[in-house]
Amino acid sequence: MDIPITLLGLIEHYSPTGKEQEAVSWLVSRMKELGFTQAYSDEAGNAVGKMGTGEQQIVFLGHIDTVSGNIEVHLEGDDLYGRGSVDAKGPLAAFVDAVSEIGVRPGWEIIVIGAVDEEGDSKGARHIVEQYHPQYAIIGEPSQWQRMTLGYKGTAWAKIEFHQNITHTASSQESICEAAFEAWRRLQSWSIEFNDEKNRQFDQVTPTLREFHSFEDGFQEHAELRIGVRLPVGFSPEEWYQQLHQIINHNANVYSEITRIGYPISAYRAEKNNPLVRSFLQAIRGQGGEPSFALKTGTADMNIVAPHWKCPILAYGPGDSNLDHTPNEHLSLQEYHLAVEVLKQVLINLTTG
């Protein structure tokens, strides 16, 4: 089976977050070659292709950046290996190929965006959120070709610093490291209690300890934790930070300070009783598939754009998300072609009549 040019070209242009320019330039050229009405790189560095000039919009929002760790691009049987083949150049390439094959649809402007920085602070998605007002939106993330993803958890990050005056090691006072780990233990205990009887991970608060540092300066001892958390629908990042303060500020003998890191993102879950979902159901069944739905425990650009666009939205794309970020990342070419056919039929469904 021949490797689709759009898919191969995107994967061959290694583009970890912050180094997307060459891949963006290649994709813009590819979209021009495929006959997009417009193709360019916007002010944030996103690759943007537009098909048609109608008043109604459909936005296909993928991302062109990947995590670090280049993987030699090669084919093993039906599987194409390479960084981003699954997350998420496979879905983005499928968007481009589907839109180019369907072409201009009267009354519609179909927009494909290869956003930068999705694996970072989502600079690309934040840039475009006020620029477009789509009737429908599809986010490019691997779901396997028969599944639609309707929701992603929220996320928030914090650096927690602990300080106290140094005492002799023979003192009965707990060390700053002990104080920091005791704070982490309390946070874990609170999470276990909160999650009690919540069987789905999508509904749970799930904190993770990502970094720990400690040092002394001759007068004080210091410890620092870097904590991330995944948040369910209905539990905002602001509520999380308030809860974190209550848990951490427990020991009067230890000075603690919480610093927020990056952009907190609320969880989002889309509705499924709408024309977009029905179009996907029909299109997947038309290719012989059995459609299903997924809720993901990660976070995606859907969380950022959906609350602003307030239109039917879901995430879709070929690939097994269990391979995201792994050294074994690869995509089935058969699955890729099936996803393109599904997307083509969805476009026809949505833009007819």
C-alpha positions in Angstrom: 0.0 0.0 0.0 1.4 3.4 -1.0 2.0 5.9 1.8 -0.3 9.0 1.4 1.9 12.0 0.5 0.3 14.3 3.1 0.8 11.9 5.9 4.4 10.9 5.0 5.5 14.5 4.5 4.1 15.7 7.8 5.8 12.8 9.7 9.1 13.3 7.9 9.2 16.9 9.1 10.0 16.4 12.7 8.4 19.2 14.7 8.6 19.0 18.5 6.9 21.8 20.3 8.7 25.1 19.6 10.3 23.8 16.4 7.3 23.6 14.1 8.2 26.1 11.4 9.6 23.7 8.8 6.6 21.4 9.1 4.2 24.3 8.9 5.9 25.6 5.8 5.7 22.2 4.2 2.0 21.8 5.1 1.1 25.2 3.7 2.8 24.3 0.4 1.0 21.0 0.4 -2.4 22.6 0.9 -1.7 25.0 -2.0 -0.7 22.1 -4.2 -4.0 20.3 -3.3 -6.1 23.3 -4.4 -7.1 24.9 -1.2 -8.6 28.4 -1.8 -6.1 29.9 0.6 -3.2 28.5 2.5 -0.8 30.4 4.8 0.9 30.6 8.2 -0.9 32.9 10.6 0.5 35.3 13.2 0.9 32.5 15.8 2.7 30.2 13.4 -0.3 27.9 12.7 -0.7 26.3 9.3 -4.1 27.4 7.9 -5.9 26.1 4.8 -9.3 27.3 3.6 -11.5 25.7 1.1 -14.3 27.9 -0.2 -15.5 31.3 0.8 -19.0 30.7 2.1 -20.6 32.3 5.2 -20.9 29.1 7.1 -17.8 27.5 8.6 -16.5 24.1 9.5 -13.2 24.1 11.4 -10.9 21.1 11.5 -8.5 21.9 14.3 -5.5 19.6 14.5 -2.0 20.2 15.8 1.3 20.0 14.1 3.7 19.8 17.0 4.7 16.6 18.7 6.5 15.6 21.9 10.3 15.2 21.6 12.0 12.1 20.5 12.5 11.6 16.8 11.5 8.1 15.5 12.9 6.8 12.2 10.2 7.0 9.6 9.7 3.5 8.2 7.0 1.1 7.1 6.5 -2.3 8.6 3.7 -4.1 6.8 0.7 -1.8 7.0 2.1 0.3 9.9 3.9 3.6 9.4 6.3 4.4 12.2 7.3 8.0 13.1 6.9 10.6 15.7 3.5 12.2 15.4 2.0 9.4 13.2 -0.7 9.0 15.9 -0.4 12.2 18.0 -1.5 14.0 16.0 -0.2 14.3 12.4 -2.2 11.3 11.3 -5.5 13.0 12.2 -4.2 16.3 10.7 -3.2 14.7 7.4 -6.5 13.0 7.2 -8.3 16.3 7.6 -6.2 17.8 4.8 -6.7 14.9 2.4 -10.5 14.6 3.1 -11.1 18.3 2.6 -9.0 18.4 -0.6 -10.9 15.5 -2.1 -14.3 17.0 -1.4 -13.3 20.4 -2.6 -15.5 23.6 -2.5 -19.0 23.2 -1.0 -21.4 26.1 -1.9 -22.1 28.3 1.0 -19.4 26.9 3.2 -15.8 27.8 4.2 -14.0 24.7 5.4 -10.9 25.5 7.4 -8.1 23.1 8.3 -5.7 24.3 11.0 -2.4 22.7 12.0 -2.0 24.4 15.4 1.4 24.9 17.1 2.2 24.4 20.8 -0.6 22.0 21.6 1.8 19.9 23.6 2.8 23.1 25.4 0.5 25.9 26.4 -1.7 25.7 23.3 -0.5 29.0 21.9 -1.9 28.1 18.5 -5.4 27.3 19.7 -5.6 30.3 21.9 -4.7 32.5 19.0 -7.5 31.3 16.7 -10.3 31.0 19.3 -11.7 34.5 18.6 -11.1 34.4 14.9 -13.6 31.8 13.8 -17.2 31.2 14.5 -17.9 27.7 13.1 -21.2 25.9 12.8 -19.3 22.6 13.4 -15.8 21.8 14.7 -13.7 18.6 14.6 -10.6 18.3 16.7 -7.8 16.2 15.4 -6.8 13.6 18.0 -6.4 9.8 17.7 -9.6 8.0 18.6 -9.4 5.0 16.2 -11.4 5.4 13.1 -14.6 3.9 14.6 -14.7 6.1 17.7 -15.6 9.7 18.5 -14.2 11.5 21.6 -16.7 13.7 23.3 -14.8 14.8 26.4 -11.4 15.6 27.9 -10.4 16.3 31.5 -9.1 19.6 32.7 -5.6 20.3 34.0 -3.8 22.6 36.4 -0.1 22.8 37.5 1.5 24.3 40.6 4.9 24.6 42.2 4.8 24.3 46.0 7.7 25.6 48.0 8.4 24.8 51.6 10.9 26.7 53.9 11.9 26.5 57.6 14.8 27.4 59.7 17.5 24.8 60.0 17.7 22.8 63.2 20.3 20.2 64.3 19.8 16.8 62.7 19.3 15.4 66.2 16.3 17.6 66.7 12.9 16.1 66.9 11.5 18.6 64.4 10.6 17.0 61.1 12.8 17.9 58.2 11.6 20.1 55.3 11.7 17.0 53.1 9.4 15.2 55.5 7.1 18.2 55.7 6.9 18.3 51.9 6.1 14.6 51.6 3.6 14.8 54.4 1.8 17.5 52.4 1.8 15.3 49.4 0.4 12.4 51.5 -2.4 14.7 52.7 -3.2 15.6 49.1 -3.3 12.0 48.1 -5.6 11.2 51.0 -8.0 14.0 50.1 -8.1 12.8 46.4 -8.9 9.2 47.5 -11.8 10.5 49.6 -13.1 12.8 46.8 -12.9 9.9 44.3 -14.7 7.4 46.5 -17.5 5.8 44.5 -16.5 7.6 41.3 -15.8 4.5 39.2 -14.7 6.3 36.0 -11.3 7.9 35.9 -12.9 10.7 33.8 -14.9 11.7 36.9 -12.0 11.7 39.3 -9.4 14.2 40.5 -6.0 12.7 39.8 -3.0 14.6 41.0 0.6 13.5 40.1 3.9 14.4 41.7 6.2 15.3 38.8 9.3 16.8 40.5 10.9 17.1 43.9 13.9 19.2 44.9 15.5 20.1 48.2 18.5 22.1 49.4 19.9 24.1 52.3 21.6 27.5 52.3 23.1 27.5 55.8 20.2 29.2 57.5 17.0 27.6 56.0 16.1 24.3 54.4 14.0 24.3 51.3 11.9 21.8 49.4 9.9 22.1 46.3 7.2 20.0 44.7 5.9 20.3 41.1 2.4 18.9 41.0 0.0 18.4 38.1 -3.7 17.4 38.3 -6.4 16.1 35.9 -9.8 17.5 36.8 -13.3 16.2 36.0 -16.2 18.2 34.6 -17.7 20.5 37.2 -14.5 20.9 39.2 -12.8 24.1 38.0 -9.1 24.8 38.2 -9.9 27.7 40.6 -11.7 25.3 42.9 -8.6 23.1 42.8 -6.2 25.8 43.7 -8.4 26.8 46.6 -8.5 23.2 47.8 -4.7 22.9 47.4 -4.2 25.9 49.7 -6.3 24.3 52.3 -4.4 21.0 52.1 -0.9 22.5 52.0 -1.2 25.3 54.6 -1.5 22.8 57.4 1.8 23.0 59.3 2.2 26.3 61.2 5.9 25.7 61.7 6.6 25.5 57.9 6.3 28.4 55.5 4.7 27.2 52.2 4.0 29.1 49.0 1.9 27.9 46.0 2.7 29.3 42.5 0.5 28.5 39.6 2.3 27.3 36.4 1.1 27.8 32.9 -2.6 28.0 31.8 -5.1 26.0 33.8 -7.8 24.4 31.7 -11.3 23.3 32.6 -12.7 19.9 31.6 -15.1 19.7 28.7 -17.7 17.2 27.6 -19.6 17.7 24.4 -23.2 16.8 23.6 -24.0 13.9 21.2 -27.5 14.6 20.1 -26.7 16.9 17.2 -26.1 16.7 13.4 -22.3 16.4 13.7 -22.5 13.3 15.8 -25.2 11.8 13.6 -23.1 12.5 10.5 -20.2 10.6 12.0 -22.4 7.7 13.0 -23.7 7.4 9.5 -20.3 7.7 7.9 -18.6 5.1 10.2 -21.4 2.6 9.6 -21.1 3.3 5.9 -17.5 2.0 6.0 -18.6 -1.1 7.8 -17.7 0.1 11.3 -19.4 0.0 14.6 -19.3 3.5 16.0 -18.7 4.2 19.7 -17.8 7.1 22.0 -14.8 7.8 24.2 -14.0 10.2 27.1 -10.3 10.9 27.5 -8.4 11.5 30.7 -6.0 13.8 29.0 -6.5 17.4 27.8 -6.8 18.7 24.2 -7.4 21.9 22.3 -11.1 21.0 22.4 -11.1 22.2 26.0 -9.9 25.7 24.9 -12.1 26.3 21.8 -15.3 24.5 22.7 -16.5 26.9 25.5 -16.0 29.9 23.1 -17.4 28.4 19.9 -20.5 26.8 21.5 -21.2 24.6 18.5 -21.4 20.9 17.9 -17.9 19.6 18.4 -16.0 16.3 18.9 -12.5 14.9 18.4 -11.7 12.3 15.7 -8.8 10.8 14.0 -7.1 7.6 13.1 -4.6 6.0 15.5 -4.4 4.2 18.8 -4.0 6.8 21.6 -2.2 4.2 23.7 0.7 4.8 21.4 0.8 8.6 22.1 4.2 9.8 23.1 5.8 6.3 23.0 8.9 5.1 21.2 6.7 2.6 19.3 4.3 5.2 17.8 2.9 4.0 14.5 -0.3 4.2 12.4 -2.1 1.7 10.3 -2.4 2.9 6.7 -5.7 1.0 6.3 -7.1 2.8 9.3 -5.9 6.1 7.9 -7.7 5.5 4.6 -10.9 4.5 6.4 -10.8 7.7 8.5 -10.4 9.8 5.4 -13.4 8.2 3.8 -15.4 8.8 7.0 -14.4 12.5 7.1 -15.3 12.9 3.4 -18.8 11.5 4.0 -19.2 13.7 7.2 -18.4 16.8 5.1 -20.9 15.8 2.4 -23.6 15.2 5.1 -23.0 18.5 6.9 -22.9 20.7 3.7 -25.7 19.2 1.7 -29.1 20.8 1.7 
